[in-house]
Amino acid sequence: MSGLLLLIPVALGLGLLGLATFFWAMRDGQFEDLDGSAQRILIDEEDDEQ
């Protein structure tokens, strides 16, 4: 039973940390262009060496 007194606050703290990280990533614009990376990998870039 004493293990729960430690594990419950740790679990709540990790959950809040994950939620805060998710909101930080949303505010920072990490999820704005979800299709851009998928399309960018298909584009064949040629080097313009002269």
C-alpha positions in Angstrom: 0.0 0.0 0.0 2.9 2.4 0.7 4.1 1.8 -2.9 0.9 3.4 -4.2 1.6 6.5 -2.2 4.7 7.0 -4.4 3.5 5.6 -7.7 0.3 7.6 -8.0 2.0 11.0 -7.7 4.7 9.9 -10.1 2.1 8.7 -12.6 0.2 11.9 -12.4 3.3 14.0 -12.7 4.4 12.1 -15.8 0.9 12.4 -17.3 1.0 16.2 -16.7 4.5 16.4 -18.2 3.3 14.6 -21.3 0.3 16.8 -21.6 2.4 20.0 -21.2 4.8 18.7 -23.8 2.0 18.0 -26.2 0.5 21.5 -25.8 4.0 23.0 -26.2 4.5 21.2 -29.5 1.1 22.4 -30.7 1.9 26.0 -29.8 5.3 25.7 -31.5 3.7 24.6 -34.8 4.9 21.0 -34.9 1.5 19.7 -36.2 0.7 22.3 -38.8 2.0 20.6 -42.0 1.4 16.9 -41.6 1.4 16.1 -45.3 4.5 18.1 -46.2 7.1 15.6 -45.0 5.2 12.8 -46.8 5.2 14.7 -50.0 8.8 16.0 -49.7 10.2 12.5 -49.6 8.7 11.7 -53.0 10.2 14.8 -54.7 13.3 14.0 -56.7 15.8 16.8 -56.1 18.5 17.1 -58.7 21.7 18.8 -58.0 22.3 21.8 -60.3 26.1 21.4 -60.8 27.5 23.2 -63.7 
